[in-house]
Amino acid sequence: MRDHYDFTESKPNPYAAKLKKQVTIRLDEDTVEYFKQMSERKGIPYQSLINLYLRDCATQHRDLKLQWQ
């Protein structure tokens, strides 16, 4: 290793604002299977697909309409 590193020309990380936080979430098996199948068709990991879907809901301020039976 070097004794000294020069960071004078370094740039801020452009992805720092989009850091991800690991969480535990319980999903129905059929919901996970739905996103896994869709992810195979789209060619991206299913967890990334779920994240994209949830981010879209958040940016569009979608509100869930529940009707309990």
C-alpha positions in Angstrom: 0.0 0.0 0.0 1.0 3.6 -0.5 1.9 5.8 2.4 -0.1 8.6 0.8 -3.0 8.8 -1.6 -3.8 11.9 -3.7 -7.5 12.6 -3.9 -7.2 16.1 -5.3 -8.9 15.2 -8.6 -11.5 12.9 -7.1 -15.2 13.4 -7.8 -18.2 12.8 -5.6 -20.0 9.5 -6.0 -22.9 10.1 -8.3 -24.8 7.1 -6.8 -24.4 8.2 -3.2 -27.9 9.6 -3.2 -29.3 6.3 -4.3 -27.8 4.1 -1.7 -30.0 1.1 -0.7 -31.1 0.0 2.7 -31.5 -3.7 3.4 -34.9 -4.5 5.0 -36.8 -7.6 5.8 -40.3 -7.8 4.2 -42.8 -10.6 4.2 -44.5 -11.2 0.8 -47.0 -13.8 -0.4 -45.4 -16.6 -2.4 -47.6 -15.9 -5.4 -46.5 -12.2 -5.3 -42.8 -13.2 -5.3 -43.4 -15.7 -8.1 -45.1 -13.1 -10.2 -42.1 -10.8 -9.9 -39.7 -13.6 -10.5 -41.5 -14.5 -13.8 -41.6 -10.9 -14.9 -37.9 -10.4 -14.0 -37.0 -13.4 -16.3 -38.9 -11.7 -19.2 -37.3 -8.3 -18.5 -33.8 -9.7 -17.8 -33.3 -8.0 -14.4 -33.2 -9.5 -10.9 -36.6 -9.8 -9.3 -35.5 -7.8 -6.2 -34.5 -4.9 -8.5 -37.8 -5.2 -10.3 -39.7 -5.0 -7.0 -37.7 -2.0 -6.0 -38.4 -0.2 -9.3 -42.1 -0.9 -8.9 -42.2 0.4 -5.4 -40.2 3.5 -6.4 -42.6 4.2 -9.2 -45.5 3.9 -6.8 -43.8 6.4 -4.4 -42.8 8.9 -7.1 -46.4 8.8 -8.5 -47.9 9.1 -5.0 -50.1 6.2 -5.7 -52.6 5.5 -3.0 -53.8 2.0 -2.3 -57.6 1.6 -2.2 -58.5 -1.2 0.2 -61.9 -2.9 0.5 -62.1 -5.4 3.3 -64.5 -8.2 2.7 
